[in-house]
Amino acid sequence: MGTDSDREKNTQLLGLINILGDDYTNIYLVNRKTQQIEIYRYRNQDVDVEKELYKERPYESAMTSYIENKVVPEDRRKMSMETNLAAVCEHLTRVSQFTVHYRVRRNGEIQFYYMKCARIGEADDFESIVFAFANEDIDVRRNELSELLKPGGTASKRKVLIVEDNELNREILSSVLSENFEVLMAEDGEEGLKLLAGHYRDLSVILLDICMPVCDGFEFLKRSQSDPLLASVPVIVTTGSNQPDVEIQCLDLGASDFIAKPYNSRVVIGRINSVIKLKESAQTLTAVEHDELTGLYTRQAFFYHAKTLIRLKPEENFHLIVADVRDFKLINSSYGEKVGDQMLCYLGRAFNKNPKLGLIARYGSDQFVCMTYGNIDLSPANVKESLAKIAADAPVPNVRVKCGIYENIDKSQPISVLCDRGFLALKSIRDNYECNVAYYTREMNEKQNQNRVLENRFEEAIRDREFVVYFQAKYDVKTDKIVGAESLVRWINKDGSMVMPGDFIPLYERDGLIVRLDEYVFREVCRFQRDTMERGEELLPVSVNLSRASIHHSGVVERYVEIVKEYGIPPSCVPIELTETATLYNEQIRKFTDMLVNEGFRLHMDDFGSGYSSLITLNELPFTTLKIDKSLIDYIEKDKGKKVVRQVINLAHGLDMDVIAEGVETLGQVKLLRKMECDNIQGFYYARPQPKDVYIEMLRKKQ
């Protein structure tokens, strides 16, 4: 057996671990002054406590090793900053604890972890810091504990349970503690267990004698530690034995500390306060957490309690509801953050006062989540009525609260996955002003999985040139000759099957990959135009679409200019098509379009009439061509539709712009457009989008 110092550290270590429990994979107790890890533990690692756990390791080297070996590269810089000991100490002078979320790679998989850091003591003089690490996917054990005694504060409202068969010893301990604590006493272990079961919420600590009749201290520890709630109360063993094996046995059974007999009042008070300090840190790390603003559960607490609720009621059907506020950032910017906070508090109260909703949490900044069960009316009509009432009484007018609902959840899935499915339903109506309620379906999950596959395959498809440019010819309305084409991207798999543009283009627009795809298509068109020049054939313009994301991406114009120079072609032979909705006039768009025109590119306004048309945009931006959207052409054979199209053509011509009609499919539409003196036509009536070789053959036949 080691020295007295080793034994003291042994007691301190196992006491801390017993309080924190088994939910944290790593626990460090760091001395603020020496910057040494005084005690620490690792889960699932066999160690010799005497030889290994107390080797002093500098905090910096231990943390650096952990970050480099476990944390994913993208999060290492953040973790290095967050775990800098000087910064940690500074932070803990302002708050008692904080949490850092990060990711680790284990067994080839990315897992989400968090580190909770808490000081032991007051802000101005704490000496030790607890670092505890846990997997976010493993629910942290949270005990039904009352608020703990603050270090150095009064203990008059705290309870202590004395389990001691010797009446004199009970009286001695009672007289020492009764001034500051409410004291409960038991004559043996059986009586002590009954008092513990009735008062575990209120008890700060148990003083337990080892040698007792009926139920001795060892048996008391075994039975109390088998119940997570009873085990939440720290136990200090009182013993007259000096045998180290007894202490180790008690620590192994869950005891937190020891007090030797005969009792010294200062030692008794000191040991109790020390355990309470540790327990305070443990509660800081593991207590049921509530959102400071709304008072609702936090996300992590919701994960834990929702899982518990499902486990306790296996026969019930559970439902998950998520909600968020449409354009909440606009509320903050228009009314101020104070009103925004009032709005969130109002929603928290509105959701929480309905007892049928069940377990409710604030999931994100303006997001809420609820887990309920049983026969709840979640019909669209009922949910819409509830949302309308909430909106009517809100502190902000015209607020829109949207809900995503996952009925009869798959209880085998993690709570985080269930929430993702609720938000997936919500996302499906985020931009739909006509609908505030959506329900999760299996098709949504299949679509999400398909999107992940398409995102993961992007790099491979770019590398293997699976993205293929098709050409849809544009025809002169008077001569029926081809005057150019629009380039359109198609995704052809190696087996010859095709991924439809509607499946990948909107996805890539959302995640930003569209910028690289735009450039890929532009480069392919430039290569086609260079090959046309080298063949000595007429160089007709082939327009290229530029997405909203590309317009706002830095350096796009410079890169496109470099590509044109690389292929030695004039910029005018690759006109740039910008959609009407992406070019609503502002100074940034003006600078962007001016740069393109100054470099020699021609600009086409695409899809005119499909969105919120702006005459300012037509007047201020240097477009040379206007393309009328198919949605207007479809009505050209009706009186009002005919008038609208005619006025659009006259307007464009009045602004010295050429006009192309898109989506032309019938001879009747062609004749009307010819009468209206439209310049060019593009549509299925003349030609569908075709591969390069087919388009080249069309050019040779038509010219």
N, C-alpha and C positions, 0 to 999 in steps of 0.2 A: 504494500500500500504506500502511496506517496506521502508527501509532507503535508503539514497542516494547511499550507497555502494551496496545495493542489486540491485538498479535500474541500476547502472553502470555494474554490472555483468550480469543483465538481457539483457542489450544492447549488451554486449560482446558475450554472449551465442547465442542469436538469430542472431546476425550478422555473427558469425562463421558458424552457421547452414545454414543460408541463402546462404552463399557463397559456402559451400560444397554441398548443395543440399540434396536430400532424398535417395541417392544411398547407403550411408553407414549406416549399422544397428546401430553401436555404434561409438561415437566420444568422445575422451578424450582430454582435453587441460590440460597438466600437467606442474606445476611450477617446474623448474629444481632444485631450491634451497630448497624449502620446501617439495618437493616430494608429493605434494597434487594435487588431481584432482580438478582444480579450476572450470571448467565447463565441463559438459558432457551431452549426450542425448542418449535415447534409442528409436528405432522405435517401433511403435505400442504399446506404453505403456503410458497410461494416467497418467500424473504427474502434481502436482501443482508446477509450476515453482518457485514460491516464497519459498515454503517449502521444496521441494525435491531436485531440481537440484543443489542447492548451498550448500547442506550439504557437508562439506569438508570430503573427503574420502582419506585415504592414498593410494597412487598409488599401493604400493606393495600388500595390502590386496585386493583391487579391482581386480587387475590383477590375483592374486592367485585364487580368487573366480571364475573368468571367466574361467581360465584354468581348474580348477578342475571340474567345473560343465558343461562345454560345450565342451572342446577339447577332442578328442579321446585319450585313454591312450597311444597309440603308439607315439603321437606327443607332449605329455605334457612336456617331458624333453626338447625337442627342443624349445618349446615356452617359457619355463621358462628361458632358457639361452638367447634366443633372446630378451626377454622383461625385462631382468635385467636392471634397470635404469642406473646404472653406465656404463654398457656395451653399452647401447643405446646412452648415451651422448658421450662416446668415439668414437663410430661409426659415430655419426653426426658431429664430428669435422673434419672428412675426406670426408664425402659425405653429400649432403643436404637432402637426403631422401633415404629410402631403403624399401624393401618389404619382408615380411615373409609369406610363404604359409603353410597352415595347414588344418586339417580336424576337423569338429565338428559333433556331433550326435544330430539331431533334429527329433522329432517324429519317432524315431526308424530308421532313415535313415542317412547314412554318406553323408555329404555335404562338398564341398571344399570351403574354405575361404582364404582370405588373409588379412594381416594387413599392412597398409602403415604408415610409421612413418616419420615425417618431422620436421625439426627445424624451428622456427620462428625467423629469424635474421641471423646474420653472424656466421661463425664457431667459432670465438674466444669469442663471448659474448652473444650467444643466451640464453634467459631466459625461454622460453616455448617450449614445444614439443607437436605436434599434433599426436595422435594415431587414425587412422580411420580403421574400420573393414567392410569388404564387402564380399558378397557371390560371388564366381567366376562364378557361373552359372547365375548370374544376371548381365547383361552388365552394366558397370559403365558409367554414362553419361559423355561424353567428349564434350566440347564446342570448337567452332572455335575461339580460343583466340590467340592473338598475344603474343609475349614474354613479360613478365611483368617486371616492374621496380624492380631492385634489391634494397633491403633495404639500405638506405643511399646513393644511387647512384644518378646520374643526372636524371631529369625528362624532359629534353628538348625535347625528342622525343615522349612523351606521350600526349594523348589528354584527356581533361576534358570537359564534357558537362554541362553547367549551364542552368537550366530551371527555370526562374525567371521572373515574370511579371513587377517587379519594376525596372525601368531603372537604378536608382541610385545604387541599390543593385547589379545589374549585373555588373556595372562599377567597384564597389568596389571589388567584387570577381575577376573580370578580371585583375584588377591591381595587386592584391595579387598573382595571379597564373601565369600571362603571362610570367614572367621571366623564369620560369622553365617548364611550360606546354604550349602546343598548346590548345587554348581555343575556344570552340564552344559555341554559346549562342542561346537560344530560349526564346521567349516572353511568351509562354504558353505551356500547356501540349501537344496539338496537334502538334505544330511545333517541340516540343522536341521529340515526338515519331517518327516523320519523320527523324530527324537528327540521332536518335538512330538506326533506321533501316538501315540507310546508312553508319554508322560508328561503329557499335557494335564491329567489329573486332579490331579496333584501340583504343577504349575508355578504359581508366583506371578506371574512376569513373564518376558518375553523381551527381551533386549537385542539389537537387530538392526542390523547394519551395512548401509548402502545399497549401496555399491559392492563387489560380489563377483563372482567368476567363477561359471560353471555356472548359478547361479540367484541373481540379485541381490535386494536388499531389496524392490524394487517387486513383483517376481514372487512372492516369499515372501508378501507381504501379500495379494496377489490370491488366491493359492491357499489360504492358511490361512483367510481371511475367507469363503471359499465354503463352508466346513464349520462349522456352528453350534457344534460342540463345540470344534474347534480355535480358532475365533474367540473363545471365552470367555476365553482367556488374554490379558491386556493386553500390548501391544508398545510398548517404548520404542526409538525409532530413535536410533542413534548415527551422527553424521555430522560431517565436518569442513567441510561446505559452509555458507556463511552466506546462501545464496539462499533467500528466503522461499517462492518457488514450490515448492521441494523439500519444505519442511515442509507446506505446504498439500496437496500431492499425496499425501504420506504420511498425513496426517490424513484425507483423503478416502477413502483405502484402508483406514482402520481403526486407524491408530496412535493411541496414547494420549498420548505425550509425546516429548520430545527430550532428548538429552544431547550436548553439543558436545565435539569432540576439540580438543586433548588433554584427557584425563580429569582431573577434580578429584574426589578420593575423597568429599569431603563433598557435592558436588553429586550424584554418582552415588547415594549412600546416600539423600540427601534426596528425589531424584526417584523412586526405587524405593518408598520409604515412602509418598510422596504417592499414587502409583498404587495401592498396596495399600490405602490408606485408601478411595480411591474404589471400588475393587473390593469392599471390605468392605460399603460402603453398597449397591453394586449387588447383592451377594449377599443382603443383608438384604431387598432389594426383590424379587428374582427367584428366590431359591433354592427348591428343593423344600421345602415347609413341612410340618412334622409337628405334630400336636396335642400340646401340652405334657403333657397328662394321660395319654393312652393310647399315645402314640407312633405312632399311625396317621396316614395322610395327612389333611390338612385337606380341606375341601370343594373349594376352588379347585385344590389340587394334584391331587385326584382327577379334576376336570374335564379337566385337561391330560393326565394320564397315560392316562386312559381313552380319550380321543380319539386319542392316539398309538398305543395298543395296537390299537385298531380299524383305524387306518391301516396298521399293520405286518402285520396278519393279515386281509386283505380276504376271504379264502376261508372264514373261520371263522364259525360262528353264535355270537353273543354273547348273554349273559343278564345281567340286572341284578336284584340282590336287595337289598331294603332291610329294615331291622329296627328296632324300638324296644321299649322296656320299658313294659309296661302299668303305669300309675299310678306312674311314677317319682317324681313329686313326693311321693307318700305315703311312699315309701322314705326320701326325704330328711327329711321331717317326723317319721317314726317312729324312724328309726335315726340320724339326723344326716347332715350333708353329707359327713363323712369316710367313713362307710360307703357313702354314695351314690357317692363317687369310687372307692372300692374295687370297687364293683359294675361301674362303667364300665370300669375297668382290667381286671377279670376278663373282661368280655365282649370287650374288645379282644383280649386274649390268646386267648380261646376261638375267636374268628372267625379270627384271624391264623395260628393253628397248623395250620389245615387248608389244605394247599397247593393243593387243588382249587378253593378259593374265588377265588383270583386277587388282583386289586387291591382293597384294602379301605381305607375311610376312615371317620372320625367325621364324620358329616354335620351333626349338630346336637347339642343338649345330651344327649339320650339316644337319638339316631338314628345308625344305621350304614348304610353302603352298600357294595356289592360288585359288581365287574364281573368276570365269568368267561366262558369260552368252551369250545367243544367239546362232547363227549358227557358232560354232567354229569347225574346222576340228581336231578332236581328234582321228583320225584313227591311228592304230599302225604304219603304214608306215610314216605318217606325224610326229608323235611324235618321232619316232626313228630317223628320219632325223634331227629334231631340236636338239635332244640330242647329235647326232653325231657332229653337228656343234659346240655345246657348248664344248664338250670334245676336239675337235681338237684345239680350241683356248685357252684352259685352261693353266694356268701357271705351271701345273704339268702334265707330260706325262702319257698317259694310264689311265686317270681318268675315272671312271665309275659312271655315274649319273643314278639312277633308279627312275621311276615314278609310282605312284599309282593313278588311275583316277576313280572318281565316277561321272558318267554322269547322268544328269537329277535327281538331288538330291531330296530327300524327304524334302521339305521346312518346314515341320512341326516339324522336329527334331532340337534339339539344335546344334549350330555350332560345339561344341566339339564332339558330336556324329558323325557328318558328317566327321570331320577330322579323327576320329577313323576308320571310314569305308575306307577312302582313304589309311590310313596306313595299314589297314588290307590287302588291295589289294597289297600294296608294300611288305608287309611281305611275301606274297605268292611266291615272286620271289627273295627274299633276297639272297638265296644261289644258284640261278640259273644263271650261267655265260653265258647262251645262250640267256637270255631274260632280257630286261631292262624296259619293260612296262607291267603293269597288270591293269585290270579293276575290280572294285568292282561288285560282283554279290550277288543276294539273297542267293545263296548257301553258300557263305562265311559267311554271317551273321548267317545263321542257324548253320554252323559249329562252329562259335565262341560261340553261345549260348549253343550248345551241349558241347563244351569244358568246359564252366563255370559249367555246371551241373556235368560233370565228376569230375572236381576239387572239387566242393562242396560236392560230395558224397564220396570222398576218405576216410575220417575219418570213416564214417558210414560203408563203405565196409570192411575196416580193422577190425573194431570192431565186425561186424557180420560175419566175415570170408567168405565174398562173393568171395574173390580171392581164386581160387582153383588151386592146382598144378596138371598138367597133365604130363604123362611120355611118351616120345617117345623112344622106345627100340633101342639099337645099337646091330648089329649082327656080329658075326665072319664070315668073307667072305668065309672061308673054310668049317666050320662045320654048318653054319646057326643057331648056338645057340646064345641066348641072352647073351651079355657080360656086359651089363649095360644100362643106359638110360640117356637122357637129360631131365631136369625138365623145363616145360613151364607153364606160368601162364595163367589162364583163369578167366574171370570175369562173374560169373553166378548170375543174379539177383534173388531176392526172388521168383519171379513168374516163374523162370526156364529159362527165356530168357538170351541170352549171349551178352555181350559187346565184340566186336571183339578187339583182341590185337592191331591191327593197329590203333584203335580209341583212346586208352588210353596210350599205352606205349610211343609213340613219344611225346604226351602231357606231361606226367610225366617226361620224360627226359628233356624237356625244362624248366619246372617249379621246378625241383629238388625233386619232390615227389618220383621219381624212386629210390632214395637211401633207403627210408623206405620200398618200395615195394620189392626191392632186398633182404633186410634183412628178410622181412616177408617170402619170398619164401625159403630162405636159412634155416630159422628156421623150416618151414614145411617139408623140405627134411630131415633135421636132425631128426625130430620126426619120419618120415617114416623109416629111417635107424635104429633108436633105436627099433622101433616096429618089424622090420625084425629080428634083433638080438634076441629079446625076444621070437619070434616065433621059433627060432632055425633054420632059413632058411639061405641059402647062401647070404652073404652080397656083392652084386654087386655094383659098383660105380654108383652114380647118380649125374651127373654134374649140376652145378648151374651157370647161367649167371650173370656176374657182369658188370654193365653199366659204361660208361665213368665217369659219375657223382660220382658213388660210389668209383671208383679208386682214384679220387682226393679229396674225402671227408675224413677228419681227423678221425682217430680212428676206421676205418672199420676193419682192420686186428685184432685189439685187441678185438673188439666186436664179430667177427666171431669165434675167438679162445675160448672166454668165452662160446659161444653157443655150440660149439662142446664138451667142457668139461661138460657143463650142461647136455647134453644128453648122455655122456659117450660113444661116438663113435670115431673111428680113423679118423683124417682129410682126409686121403687118400680115404675114401669112399664118399667124397663130393668134387670131383674135381671142380676147378674154371675155367669157360670159359671166356676168354677175347677176344673181337673182335679185328681183325687185325688193324682197323683204330684207335682204342682206345689205342693201345699199341705201337705206333711209338716210337722208342727208345729215351729216355732221362733219365737223372739221377734220376728224381722223380719216373718214372715208374720202373727203375731198383731197387730202394730201396723198392718199394712196392712189386714187385714180389719176391725179395729175402726174405722179411719178411714172405710172404705166404709159400714159399718153406721151410724156416727154421722152420716153425711151423708144417710141415708135409703135407701141401696141395700139390696136383698135379695140374699143369697148362695146359690148352688146349688153343691153338690159334684157335679161331673160325672165320669162314667166310673168310678163306685165299683165295685170288684171287678176292674178291669183291671190294677191295679198292686199295690204293697205297701200294702194298706189299713192304716190306723192308727186305732185306737179313740181314742187320745189326740187326734188331729186332730178327730174328730167331737165329742169331749167339750169341747175347749178353744176351738175356733173357732166363730164365730156363724153357722153355716149354718142356713137356714130350710127348705131342700129338698135331698133326696138323690136323685141320678139313678143307677139301677142300670144298669151297662154291659151292652151286648148280649151280651158273652161269658158272662155268667151267665144271661141270658134264654134263650140258645140251648139250655141244658140243663134248663130248667124242667120239661119233660115227663118227665124221668128222676127217679128217686126221690131221689138225693142232691142233684141240682140243685134240685128242688122244695123240699127242706128248707133249702138254703142261702138261696134267695130269700125264703122265708117268714121265716127268722130275720133277714135284713137288713131286711125291712119292719117286723117287730116291733121291732127295735132302733131304727130311725129314728123310728117312732111313739113309742116310749118316751122318745126325746129331743125330742119335740114337733116333729118334722120331717115335712114332706110327702114323699111318695115318687113319683117318676116312673120308669117302666120304659122304657128306650130299646131300639130295635131290635126292636120287636114286629112279627112278620110273619105270624102264623097265628091263626086263630080259637081254636085250642086254648090258645095262650098267653094270649089275652085272657080266656078263661073262667077259667083258673087264677089269673090276677092279680086278677080280680074277686072270686074266692073268698077270696084272701089279703088283700082290702081295700086293694090298692094304690090310690093316689089318682088318678094320671094315667098316660096311655100316650102314647108317641111312637114312631112307626115306620111302615114301609111298609104295614102292614095298613090303617091309616087314611089316611095321606098321605105322599107323598114331598116333599122340599123343592121349593117352587114360587116362581116370580117374584112380585113384589109384587101385580100386578094379579090374578093367579089366586088368591092368598091372600085378597085383599079380597073377591073373589067367593065364595070358600068361606065366609068369615065371614058374609056376608049370607044364604047359603042355609042354614047350619047353625043360626043363632041363632033 
